[in-house]
Amino acid sequence: MPRRSRGPTLVVVKALLLENVHPCADTILAEAGIEVERRSGALDTDELITALEGVDLLGIRSKTQVSAEVFQARPGLRAIGAFCIGTNQIDLDAAAAAATVVFNAPYSNTRSVVELVIAEIISLARRLTVKNSAMHAGLWDKSAKGAHEIRGRTLGIVGYGNIGSQLSVVAEALGMQVSFFDIADKLALGNARKVESLDELLETCETISLHVDGRPGNAGLFGAEQFARMRPRSLFLNLCRGVVVDHEALRDNLLSGHIAGAAVDVFPEEPKAAGDPFSSVLQGLDNVILTPHIGGSTQEAQEDIGRYVSKKLGDFVHNGTTTMSVNIPHVAAGRATAARLLYLHRNVPGALARLNSLLADFGVNIDRQSLATRGEQGYVVTDIGSPISEALENELRSLPETIDLRLIVEED
């Protein structure tokens, strides 16, 4: 069973999973010898701090906010698994300072989001929301007025990351012309065309779909000015972050007819749990599709995410591997030997030399060692064959550059 060390005392590793993470995570973590506790729904800060007592690993989705206050109150939290794409719900700088490794699933639900975007573009282009409402009201309105194929229409993608680029490929396969704008230099896939400014994209495309991340600079990215630049009777979709769009401005443009239809999956403020009340200025408009942040919520995507993130957590517990972490230097440590020393430190000259010098002073032989740095931090994984003494541990912890020190010992 994997065990973690805080000095000479060994305790069983425990994980807390929130927000209905897929049950495959329980199985994978349990197979890794990790005790699992599960709670449904998100927790607020005070509830989370209380729930994390004695917990080493936290699994969340997008609703639970993990602030600096949480890391200060629970310094023993070793890792967080964000069972989703985004990590803006976690204070990553505070996590790194607390030596808490954060993993996410940047690719697992990409296809699910793309399929929903395509479905909504077709629904809006064919005015299916209006037709559906009329049928439920008992009105038979068989007409082609306002209904269009998406073939030949121009799709403008804002943000050409994992989701935006795959959307580009699928949309092109359906006969759409694709343009995209990204602040980073991205290689166009297929026949997609990169434009040099957001304004150019808005002025030349008939459908706009947002796929940017949740960094603070993207808040308020899309408002009255941007809607005004869009072509008359365009379609608008947001399946990335709620804070990116001014919903009052979107409503005004929908009511005026400047925007022909919209699909929104994310909102500036979202309920914490299923069944909680929801309110939006976009409610009641028959040319608007509203969905409850379900872009990546398919059974296939949630299972893939559950499997991917829980394996990352298990590999970190067993081996100290940090590959694909979003806040800690990446080390692909491989399978641990009898004893492995994990050393997170400030990235300053001589840190590795001082570590190895101390090991040599205490007669510890190094079997294998891997180092990676990232910004102000460095991470060293050292196989040493046998546990270190308490005296050596104290010496290592007292080094001025030390952030965190952990010893992995695999026990039968």
C-alpha positions as a LaTeX table, in Angstrom:
\begin{tabular}{lrrr}
\hline
Residue & $x$ (\AA) & $y$ (\AA) & $z$ (\AA) \\
\hline
Met1 & 0.00 & 0.00 & 0.00 \\
Pro2 & 1.36 & 3.46 & $-0.84$ \\
Arg3 & 2.22 & 5.56 & 2.17 \\
Arg4 & 3.37 & 9.11 & 2.56 \\
Ser5 & 5.88 & 10.44 & 5.05 \\
Arg6 & 5.67 & 13.48 & 7.27 \\
Gly7 & 8.80 & 12.86 & 9.27 \\
Pro8 & 9.01 & 9.38 & 10.76 \\
Thr9 & 5.24 & 8.74 & 10.92 \\
Leu10 & 3.57 & 6.77 & 8.11 \\
Val11 & $-0.17$ & 7.13 & 7.45 \\
Val12 & $-2.55$ & 5.77 & 4.83 \\
Val13 & $-3.27$ & 8.09 & 1.88 \\
Lys14 & $-6.86$ & 9.40 & 1.77 \\
Ala15 & $-8.79$ & 11.03 & $-1.08$ \\
Leu16 & $-11.95$ & 13.15 & $-1.02$ \\
Leu17 & $-14.00$ & 13.26 & $-4.24$ \\
Leu18 & $-16.66$ & 15.96 & $-4.75$ \\
Glu19 & $-19.16$ & 17.03 & $-7.41$ \\
Asn20 & $-20.14$ & 13.56 & $-8.62$ \\
Val21 & $-16.81$ & 12.65 & $-10.18$ \\
His22 & $-17.28$ & 9.52 & $-12.32$ \\
Pro23 & $-17.28$ & 6.36 & $-10.14$ \\
Cys24 & $-14.42$ & 4.81 & $-12.11$ \\
Ala25 & $-12.17$ & 7.17 & $-10.13$ \\
Asp26 & $-13.12$ & 5.38 & $-6.90$ \\
Thr27 & $-12.11$ & 2.04 & $-8.41$ \\
Ile28 & $-8.80$ & 3.26 & $-9.80$ \\
Leu29 & $-7.80$ & 5.05 & $-6.61$ \\
Ala30 & $-8.83$ & 2.08 & $-4.47$ \\
Glu31 & $-6.74$ & $-0.23$ & $-6.66$ \\
Ala32 & $-3.83$ & 2.13 & $-5.95$ \\
Gly33 & $-4.36$ & 1.53 & $-2.22$ \\
Ile34 & $-5.91$ & 4.94 & $-1.60$ \\
Glu35 & $-8.87$ & 5.31 & 0.74 \\
Val36 & $-11.72$ & 7.20 & $-0.94$ \\
Glu37 & $-14.47$ & 9.35 & 0.58 \\
Arg38 & $-17.13$ & 10.76 & $-1.71$ \\
Arg39 & $-19.54$ & 13.69 & $-1.31$ \\
Ser40 & $-22.01$ & 14.96 & $-3.87$ \\
Gly41 & $-22.13$ & 18.60 & $-4.87$ \\
Ala42 & $-19.63$ & 21.39 & $-4.33$ \\
Leu43 & $-18.48$ & 22.75 & $-0.96$ \\
Asp44 & $-17.92$ & 26.35 & 0.06 \\
Thr45 & $-14.61$ & 27.39 & 1.61 \\
Asp46 & $-15.49$ & 26.69 & 5.26 \\
Glu47 & $-17.11$ & 23.36 & 4.41 \\
Leu48 & $-14.13$ & 22.38 & 2.29 \\
Ile49 & $-11.59$ & 23.19 & 5.00 \\
Thr50 & $-13.54$ & 21.05 & 7.47 \\
Ala51 & $-13.92$ & 18.18 & 5.01 \\
Leu52 & $-10.19$ & 18.16 & 4.18 \\
Glu53 & $-9.07$ & 17.26 & 7.69 \\
Gly54 & $-6.79$ & 14.24 & 7.30 \\
Val55 & $-7.20$ & 14.25 & 3.50 \\
Asp56 & $-4.22$ & 14.02 & 1.14 \\
Leu57 & $-5.91$ & 14.14 & $-2.29$ \\
Leu58 & $-8.87$ & 16.25 & $-3.41$ \\
Gly59 & $-10.95$ & 15.57 & $-6.50$ \\
Ile60 & $-13.26$ & 18.32 & $-7.80$ \\
Arg61 & $-14.92$ & 19.53 & $-10.96$ \\
Ser62 & $-15.67$ & 23.14 & $-11.85$ \\
Lys63 & $-17.82$ & 24.40 & $-8.96$ \\
Thr64 & $-15.66$ & 23.96 & $-5.85$ \\
Gln65 & $-13.39$ & 26.97 & $-5.33$ \\
Val66 & $-10.02$ & 26.12 & $-3.78$ \\
Ser67 & $-8.62$ & 29.40 & $-2.51$ \\
Ala68 & $-5.38$ & 30.37 & $-0.78$ \\
Glu69 & $-7.32$ & 30.20 & 2.49 \\
Val70 & $-7.85$ & 26.48 & 1.93 \\
Phe71 & $-4.15$ & 25.80 & 1.37 \\
Gln72 & $-3.23$ & 27.83 & 4.44 \\
Ala73 & $-5.69$ & 25.87 & 6.57 \\
Arg74 & $-4.79$ & 22.45 & 5.13 \\
Pro75 & $-1.04$ & 22.42 & 4.35 \\
Gly76 & $-1.08$ & 18.62 & 4.25 \\
Leu77 & $-3.06$ & 18.52 & 1.00 \\
Arg78 & $-0.69$ & 16.77 & $-1.41$ \\
Ala79 & $-2.55$ & 16.97 & $-4.71$ \\
Ile80 & $-5.75$ & 18.15 & $-6.38$ \\
Gly81 & $-7.34$ & 16.44 & $-9.34$ \\
Ala82 & $-9.53$ & 18.79 & $-11.39$ \\
Phe83 & $-11.81$ & 16.33 & $-13.18$ \\
Cys84 & $-12.45$ & 18.84 & $-15.97$ \\
Ile85 & $-10.50$ & 21.02 & $-18.39$ \\
Gly86 & $-10.31$ & 24.33 & $-16.54$ \\
Thr87 & $-8.36$ & 25.04 & $-13.36$ \\
Asn88 & $-9.36$ & 28.67 & $-12.77$ \\
Gln89 & $-11.39$ & 27.48 & $-9.74$ \\
Ile90 & $-8.07$ & 26.71 & $-8.03$ \\
Asp91 & $-5.53$ & 29.29 & $-6.84$ \\
Leu92 & $-2.61$ & 27.69 & $-8.66$ \\
Asp93 & 0.05 & 30.01 & $-7.22$ \\
Ala94 & $-1.11$ & 29.26 & $-3.69$ \\
Ala95 & $-1.19$ & 25.55 & $-4.53$ \\
Ala96 & 2.40 & 25.64 & $-5.79$ \\
Ala97 & 3.56 & 27.58 & $-2.74$ \\
Ala98 & 1.89 & 24.95 & $-0.54$ \\
Ala99 & 3.55 & 22.13 & $-2.56$ \\
Thr100 & 0.13 & 20.90 & $-3.69$ \\
Val101 & 0.31 & 19.39 & $-7.16$ \\
Val102 & $-2.66$ & 20.09 & $-9.45$ \\
Phe103 & $-3.69$ & 17.86 & $-12.34$ \\
Asn104 & $-6.52$ & 18.33 & $-14.83$ \\
Ala105 & $-7.87$ & 16.62 & $-17.95$ \\
Pro106 & $-7.11$ & 19.00 & $-20.83$ \\
Tyr107 & $-8.18$ & 16.66 & $-23.65$ \\
Ser108 & $-10.68$ & 14.11 & $-22.39$ \\
Asn109 & $-13.94$ & 15.98 & $-23.08$ \\
Thr110 & $-12.86$ & 17.87 & $-26.19$ \\
Arg111 & $-14.97$ & 15.77 & $-28.56$ \\
Ser112 & $-18.07$ & 16.09 & $-26.39$ \\
Val113 & $-17.89$ & 19.89 & $-26.42$ \\
Val114 & $-17.29$ & 19.96 & $-30.17$ \\
Glu115 & $-20.30$ & 17.76 & $-30.87$ \\
Leu116 & $-22.56$ & 19.99 & $-28.77$ \\
Val117 & $-21.33$ & 23.09 & $-30.63$ \\
Ile118 & $-22.07$ & 21.48 & $-33.98$ \\
Ala119 & $-25.50$ & 20.33 & $-32.80$ \\
Glu120 & $-26.34$ & 23.84 & $-31.60$ \\
Ile121 & $-25.12$ & 25.53 & $-34.79$ \\
Ile122 & $-27.40$ & 23.26 & $-36.82$ \\
Ser123 & $-30.30$ & 23.80 & $-34.41$ \\
Leu124 & $-29.95$ & 27.58 & $-34.58$ \\
Ala125 & $-29.43$ & 27.64 & $-38.35$ \\
Arg126 & $-32.60$ & 25.55 & $-38.84$ \\
Arg127 & $-34.50$ & 27.54 & $-36.17$ \\
Leu128 & $-35.29$ & 24.29 & $-34.37$ \\
Thr129 & $-35.80$ & 26.10 & $-31.06$ \\
Val130 & $-38.63$ & 28.13 & $-32.57$ \\
Lys131 & $-40.15$ & 25.14 & $-34.38$ \\
Asn132 & $-39.96$ & 23.02 & $-31.23$ \\
Ser133 & $-41.69$ & 25.68 & $-29.12$ \\
Ala134 & $-44.45$ & 26.07 & $-31.70$ \\
Met135 & $-45.09$ & 22.31 & $-31.86$ \\
His136 & $-45.30$ & 22.04 & $-28.07$ \\
Ala137 & $-47.81$ & 24.90 & $-28.17$ \\
Gly138 & $-49.92$ & 22.99 & $-30.70$ \\
Leu139 & $-48.95$ & 25.08 & $-33.76$ \\
Trp140 & $-48.04$ & 23.34 & $-37.03$ \\
Asp141 & $-45.69$ & 25.76 & $-38.84$ \\
Lys142 & $-44.20$ & 23.90 & $-41.82$ \\
Ser143 & $-42.04$ & 26.55 & $-43.47$ \\
Ala144 & $-38.48$ & 26.97 & $-44.72$ \\
Lys145 & $-38.44$ & 30.66 & $-43.80$ \\
Gly146 & $-35.22$ & 31.54 & $-41.95$ \\
Ala147 & $-33.90$ & 27.96 & $-42.05$ \\
His148 & $-30.46$ & 27.40 & $-43.58$ \\
Glu149 & $-27.93$ & 24.65 & $-44.17$ \\
Ile150 & $-24.60$ & 25.13 & $-42.42$ \\
Arg151 & $-22.73$ & 23.97 & $-45.51$ \\
Gly152 & $-20.97$ & 26.95 & $-47.06$ \\
Arg153 & $-21.45$ & 29.18 & $-44.03$ \\
Thr154 & $-18.42$ & 30.74 & $-42.35$ \\
Leu155 & $-17.60$ & 29.77 & $-38.79$ \\
Gly156 & $-15.40$ & 32.08 & $-36.72$ \\
Ile157 & $-13.64$ & 30.43 & $-33.79$ \\
Val158 & $-12.27$ & 32.60 & $-30.99$ \\
Gly159 & $-9.54$ & 30.56 & $-29.30$ \\
Tyr160 & $-7.81$ & 27.81 & $-31.28$ \\
Gly161 & $-6.78$ & 25.43 & $-28.50$ \\
Asn162 & $-7.76$ & 21.79 & $-28.08$ \\
Ile163 & $-11.48$ & 22.39 & $-28.53$ \\
Gly164 & $-11.29$ & 25.21 & $-31.05$ \\
Ser165 & $-8.95$ & 23.32 & $-33.36$ \\
Gln166 & $-10.98$ & 20.10 & $-33.26$ \\
Leu167 & $-14.16$ & 22.09 & $-33.88$ \\
Ser168 & $-12.39$ & 23.53 & $-36.90$ \\
Val169 & $-11.79$ & 20.07 & $-38.36$ \\
Val170 & $-15.32$ & 18.77 & $-37.74$ \\
Ala171 & $-16.99$ & 21.94 & $-39.04$ \\
Glu172 & $-14.91$ & 21.83 & $-42.20$ \\
Ala173 & $-15.88$ & 18.20 & $-42.72$ \\
Leu174 & $-19.51$ & 19.35 & $-42.69$ \\
Gly175 & $-18.79$ & 21.88 & $-45.44$ \\
Met176 & $-18.29$ & 25.03 & $-43.38$ \\
Gln177 & $-15.57$ & 27.56 & $-44.09$ \\
Val178 & $-13.52$ & 28.19 & $-40.96$ \\
Ser179 & $-11.63$ & 31.24 & $-39.75$ \\
Phe180 & $-10.08$ & 31.59 & $-36.31$ \\
Phe181 & $-8.43$ & 34.13 & $-34.04$ \\
Asp182 & $-6.01$ & 33.34 & $-31.22$ \\
Ile183 & $-3.57$ & 35.59 & $-29.38$ \\
Ala184 & $-0.97$ & 32.81 & $-29.66$ \\
Asp185 & 0.57 & 31.75 & $-32.94$ \\
Lys186 & $-1.36$ & 28.58 & $-33.86$ \\
Leu187 & $-1.00$ & 26.36 & $-36.88$ \\
Ala188 & $-4.18$ & 26.23 & $-38.96$ \\
Leu189 & $-5.62$ & 22.76 & $-39.48$ \\
Gly190 & $-7.12$ & 21.73 & $-42.82$ \\
Asn191 & $-8.25$ & 24.74 & $-44.81$ \\
Ala192 & $-8.92$ & 26.96 & $-41.79$ \\
Arg193 & $-7.80$ & 30.56 & $-42.12$ \\
Lys194 & $-6.12$ & 32.48 & $-39.34$ \\
Val195 & $-7.14$ & 36.14 & $-39.07$ \\
Glu196 & $-5.04$ & 38.85 & $-37.46$ \\
Ser197 & $-7.64$ & 40.44 & $-35.19$ \\
Leu198 & $-10.87$ & 39.68 & $-33.37$ \\
Asp199 & $-12.54$ & 42.53 & $-35.25$ \\
Glu200 & $-11.67$ & 40.93 & $-38.58$ \\
Leu201 & $-13.16$ & 37.65 & $-37.44$ \\
Leu202 & $-16.39$ & 39.28 & $-36.29$ \\
Glu203 & $-16.80$ & 41.27 & $-39.48$ \\
Thr204 & $-16.26$ & 38.32 & $-41.85$ \\
Cys205 & $-17.98$ & 35.31 & $-40.21$ \\
Glu206 & $-21.65$ & 34.39 & $-39.95$ \\
Thr207 & $-21.30$ & 32.23 & $-36.84$ \\
Ile208 & $-19.05$ & 33.02 & $-33.87$ \\
Ser209 & $-18.09$ & 30.39 & $-31.29$ \\
Leu210 & $-15.99$ & 31.24 & $-28.21$ \\
His211 & $-13.37$ & 28.79 & $-26.89$ \\
Val212 & $-10.99$ & 30.81 & $-24.74$ \\
Asp213 & $-9.70$ & 29.88 & $-21.28$ \\
Gly214 & $-10.62$ & 31.40 & $-17.94$ \\
Arg215 & $-7.61$ & 33.64 & $-17.40$ \\
Pro216 & $-8.53$ & 37.00 & $-15.79$ \\
Gly217 & $-7.71$ & 38.92 & $-18.97$ \\
Asn218 & $-10.56$ & 37.18 & $-20.79$ \\
Ala219 & $-13.26$ & 38.42 & $-18.42$ \\
Gly220 & $-15.56$ & 40.80 & $-20.27$ \\
Leu221 & $-13.93$ & 39.92 & $-23.60$ \\
Phe222 & $-17.23$ & 39.99 & $-25.46$ \\
Gly223 & $-19.64$ & 42.88 & $-24.94$ \\
Ala224 & $-21.71$ & 45.47 & $-26.76$ \\
Glu225 & $-18.79$ & 46.63 & $-28.93$ \\
Gln226 & $-18.03$ & 43.12 & $-30.16$ \\
Phe227 & $-21.69$ & 42.27 & $-30.85$ \\
Ala228 & $-22.01$ & 45.47 & $-32.85$ \\
Arg229 & $-19.11$ & 44.40 & $-35.07$ \\
Met230 & $-20.71$ & 41.05 & $-35.88$ \\
Arg231 & $-22.49$ & 40.65 & $-39.18$ \\
Pro232 & $-26.27$ & 41.21 & $-39.05$ \\
Arg233 & $-28.27$ & 38.03 & $-38.35$ \\
Ser234 & $-25.20$ & 36.11 & $-37.17$ \\
Leu235 & $-25.25$ & 33.22 & $-34.72$ \\
Phe236 & $-23.36$ & 33.34 & $-31.43$ \\
Leu237 & $-22.20$ & 30.51 & $-29.16$ \\
Asn238 & $-20.35$ & 30.48 & $-25.84$ \\
Leu239 & $-19.30$ & 27.14 & $-24.36$ \\
Cys240 & $-16.09$ & 28.26 & $-22.63$ \\
Arg241 & $-16.42$ & 30.60 & $-19.61$ \\
Gly242 & $-19.43$ & 32.57 & $-18.38$ \\
Val243 & $-17.46$ & 35.67 & $-17.39$ \\
Val244 & $-16.28$ & 36.17 & $-20.97$ \\
Val245 & $-19.64$ & 37.49 & $-22.22$ \\
Asp246 & $-21.85$ & 40.43 & $-21.23$ \\
His247 & $-25.25$ & 38.71 & $-21.18$ \\
Glu248 & $-27.18$ & 41.99 & $-21.03$ \\
Ala249 & $-25.51$ & 43.08 & $-24.27$ \\
Leu250 & $-26.24$ & 39.68 & $-25.83$ \\
Arg251 & $-29.91$ & 39.96 & $-24.85$ \\
Asp252 & $-30.15$ & 43.46 & $-26.37$ \\
Asn253 & $-28.72$ & 42.22 & $-29.66$ \\
Leu254 & $-31.03$ & 39.20 & $-29.73$ \\
Leu255 & $-34.10$ & 41.33 & $-29.10$ \\
Ser256 & $-33.07$ & 43.83 & $-31.80$ \\
Gly257 & $-32.57$ & 41.01 & $-34.31$ \\
His258 & $-28.93$ & 41.89 & $-34.93$ \\
Ile259 & $-28.02$ & 38.44 & $-33.54$ \\
Ala260 & $-30.28$ & 35.78 & $-35.05$ \\
Gly261 & $-29.72$ & 33.17 & $-32.38$ \\
Ala262 & $-27.44$ & 32.16 & $-29.55$ \\
Ala263 & $-26.40$ & 29.09 & $-27.58$ \\
Val264 & $-24.99$ & 29.54 & $-24.07$ \\
Asp265 & $-23.65$ & 26.73 & $-21.86$ \\
Val266 & $-21.75$ & 28.77 & $-19.25$ \\
Phe267 & $-22.77$ & 31.65 & $-17.01$ \\
Pro268 & $-21.08$ & 34.27 & $-14.80$ \\
Glu269 & $-22.77$ & 32.75 & $-11.75$ \\
Glu270 & $-23.84$ & 29.11 & $-11.75$ \\
Pro271 & $-25.71$ & 27.02 & $-9.17$ \\
Lys272 & $-23.50$ & 24.71 & $-7.10$ \\
Ala273 & $-25.65$ & 21.59 & $-7.32$ \\
Ala274 & $-28.26$ & 19.97 & $-9.55$ \\
Gly275 & $-31.75$ & 21.14 & $-8.65$ \\
Asp276 & $-30.65$ & 24.56 & $-7.38$ \\
Pro277 & $-32.55$ & 27.55 & $-8.85$ \\
Phe278 & $-31.14$ & 29.27 & $-11.92$ \\
Ser279 & $-31.81$ & 32.70 & $-13.36$ \\
Ser280 & $-30.56$ & 34.45 & $-16.51$ \\
Val281 & $-31.56$ & 37.49 & $-18.55$ \\
Leu282 & $-31.51$ & 35.16 & $-21.56$ \\
Gln283 & $-34.41$ & 33.05 & $-20.33$ \\
Gly284 & $-37.65$ & 33.18 & $-22.30$ \\
Leu285 & $-36.09$ & 33.96 & $-25.71$ \\
Asp286 & $-37.14$ & 31.37 & $-28.27$ \\
Asn287 & $-34.02$ & 31.85 & $-30.39$ \\
Val288 & $-31.68$ & 31.00 & $-27.50$ \\
Ile289 & $-30.45$ & 27.57 & $-26.41$ \\
Leu290 & $-29.54$ & 27.47 & $-22.71$ \\
Thr291 & $-27.76$ & 24.45 & $-21.28$ \\
Pro292 & $-26.46$ & 23.92 & $-17.71$ \\
His293 & $-22.69$ & 23.77 & $-18.32$ \\
Ile294 & $-22.89$ & 20.34 & $-19.95$ \\
Gly295 & $-20.49$ & 20.85 & $-22.86$ \\
Gly296 & $-18.24$ & 18.05 & $-21.61$ \\
Ser297 & $-20.94$ & 16.14 & $-19.79$ \\
Thr298 & $-21.26$ & 12.93 & $-21.73$ \\
Gln299 & $-20.85$ & 9.50 & $-20.19$ \\
Glu300 & $-17.86$ & 8.86 & $-22.44$ \\
Ala301 & $-16.10$ & 12.10 & $-21.53$ \\
Gln302 & $-16.75$ & 11.82 & $-17.81$ \\
Glu303 & $-15.44$ & 8.27 & $-17.73$ \\
Asp304 & $-12.34$ & 9.27 & $-19.69$ \\
Ile305 & $-11.76$ & 12.19 & $-17.31$ \\
Gly306 & $-12.31$ & 10.02 & $-14.26$ \\
Arg307 & $-9.82$ & 7.48 & $-15.51$ \\
Tyr308 & $-7.20$ & 10.00 & $-16.64$ \\
Val309 & $-7.11$ & 12.22 & $-13.54$ \\
Ser310 & $-7.34$ & 9.40 & $-11.00$ \\
Lys311 & $-4.41$ & 7.63 & $-12.69$ \\
Lys312 & $-2.41$ & 10.86 & $-12.49$ \\
Leu313 & $-3.16$ & 11.09 & $-8.76$ \\
Gly314 & $-2.25$ & 7.45 & $-8.20$ \\
Asp315 & 1.00 & 7.80 & $-10.13$ \\
Phe316 & 1.91 & 10.84 & $-8.08$ \\
Val317 & 1.22 & 9.03 & $-4.80$ \\
His318 & 3.14 & 5.90 & $-5.78$ \\
Asn319 & 5.97 & 7.39 & $-7.79$ \\
Gly320 & 6.03 & 11.18 & $-7.37$ \\
Thr321 & 5.36 & 11.67 & $-11.10$ \\
Thr322 & 4.18 & 15.19 & $-11.94$ \\
Thr323 & 3.85 & 14.92 & $-15.73$ \\
Met324 & 0.99 & 17.12 & $-17.01$ \\
Ser325 & 0.71 & 18.99 & $-13.71$ \\
Val326 & $-0.49$ & 22.55 & $-14.27$ \\
Asn327 & 1.55 & 24.16 & $-11.47$ \\
Ile328 & 4.60 & 22.04 & $-10.58$ \\
Pro329 & 7.70 & 21.15 & $-12.70$ \\
His330 & 7.14 & 18.02 & $-14.78$ \\
Val331 & 9.10 & 14.89 & $-13.88$ \\
Ala332 & 8.21 & 11.52 & $-15.42$ \\
Ala333 & 9.66 & 9.56 & $-12.55$ \\
Gly334 & 8.94 & 6.00 & $-13.62$ \\
Arg335 & 8.30 & 3.23 & $-11.13$ \\
Ala336 & 9.64 & 3.89 & $-7.64$ \\
Thr337 & 12.30 & 1.69 & $-6.12$ \\
Ala338 & 12.45 & 0.73 & $-2.43$ \\
Ala339 & 12.73 & 4.37 & $-1.36$ \\
Arg340 & 12.29 & 7.59 & $-3.31$ \\
Leu341 & 12.95 & 11.14 & $-2.16$ \\
Leu342 & 10.74 & 13.90 & $-3.62$ \\
Tyr343 & 12.25 & 17.35 & $-3.21$ \\
Leu344 & 10.41 & 20.52 & $-4.26$ \\
His345 & 12.62 & 23.58 & $-3.94$ \\
Arg346 & 13.13 & 27.15 & $-5.02$ \\
Asn347 & 14.81 & 27.31 & $-8.39$ \\
Val348 & 18.10 & 28.86 & $-7.34$ \\
Pro349 & 21.69 & 28.04 & $-8.35$ \\
Gly350 & 23.28 & 25.22 & $-6.39$ \\
Ala351 & 20.06 & 23.67 & $-5.02$ \\
Leu352 & 20.74 & 20.27 & $-6.58$ \\
Ala353 & 24.37 & 20.34 & $-5.52$ \\
Arg354 & 23.44 & 21.06 & $-1.90$ \\
Leu355 & 20.89 & 18.24 & $-1.91$ \\
Asn356 & 23.38 & 15.74 & $-3.24$ \\
Ser357 & 26.13 & 16.96 & $-0.94$ \\
Leu358 & 23.95 & 16.35 & 2.10 \\
Leu359 & 23.00 & 12.90 & 0.86 \\
Ala360 & 26.69 & 12.09 & 0.44 \\
Asp361 & 27.53 & 13.44 & 3.91 \\
Phe362 & 25.05 & 10.97 & 5.40 \\
Gly363 & 26.34 & 8.07 & 3.29 \\
Val364 & 23.26 & 7.89 & 1.05 \\
Asn365 & 23.95 & 6.49 & $-2.42$ \\
Ile366 & 21.92 & 7.82 & $-5.35$ \\
Asp367 & 20.55 & 5.11 & $-7.64$ \\
Arg368 & 18.73 & 7.41 & $-10.05$ \\
Gln369 & 17.78 & 11.08 & $-10.18$ \\
Ser370 & 15.55 & 13.35 & $-12.30$ \\
Leu371 & 15.27 & 17.14 & $-12.15$ \\
Ala372 & 12.89 & 19.62 & $-13.78$ \\
Thr373 & 12.37 & 23.34 & $-13.23$ \\
Arg374 & 9.43 & 25.60 & $-13.90$ \\
Gly375 & 9.59 & 29.29 & $-13.16$ \\
Glu376 & 10.60 & 29.79 & $-9.54$ \\
Gln377 & 10.42 & 26.10 & $-8.60$ \\
Gly378 & 12.51 & 23.00 & $-9.13$ \\
Tyr379 & 11.50 & 19.39 & $-8.50$ \\
Val380 & 13.97 & 16.55 & $-7.95$ \\
Val381 & 13.06 & 12.87 & $-7.77$ \\
Thr382 & 15.85 & 10.77 & $-6.27$ \\
Asp383 & 15.90 & 6.98 & $-5.83$ \\
Ile384 & 18.05 & 6.14 & $-2.84$ \\
Gly385 & 17.37 & 2.47 & $-2.14$ \\
Ser386 & 16.46 & 2.86 & 1.55 \\
Pro387 & 14.68 & 5.41 & 3.78 \\
Ile388 & 16.69 & 8.38 & 5.02 \\
Ser389 & 17.36 & 9.04 & 8.68 \\
Glu390 & 15.39 & 11.59 & 10.67 \\
Ala391 & 18.58 & 13.63 & 11.13 \\
Leu392 & 19.12 & 13.85 & 7.36 \\
Glu393 & 15.48 & 14.73 & 6.81 \\
Asn394 & 15.77 & 17.58 & 9.29 \\
Glu395 & 18.92 & 18.85 & 7.54 \\
Leu396 & 17.19 & 18.80 & 4.15 \\
Arg397 & 14.13 & 20.58 & 5.48 \\
Ser398 & 16.31 & 23.28 & 7.00 \\
Leu399 & 17.87 & 24.23 & 3.64 \\
Pro400 & 16.74 & 27.77 & 2.72 \\
Glu401 & 15.53 & 26.69 & $-0.72$ \\
Thr402 & 13.40 & 23.78 & 0.51 \\
Ile403 & 9.66 & 24.03 & $-0.19$ \\
Asp404 & 8.62 & 20.45 & 0.48 \\
Leu405 & 10.23 & 17.09 & 1.14 \\
Arg406 & 8.54 & 13.70 & 0.94 \\
Leu407 & 9.72 & 10.12 & 1.11 \\
Ile408 & 7.87 & 7.35 & $-0.75$ \\
Val409 & 8.25 & 3.84 & 0.62 \\
Glu410 & 6.38 & 1.01 & $-1.05$ \\
Glu411 & 5.17 & $-1.52$ & 1.49 \\
Asp412 & 3.57 & $-4.90$ & 0.91 \\
\hline
\end{tabular}
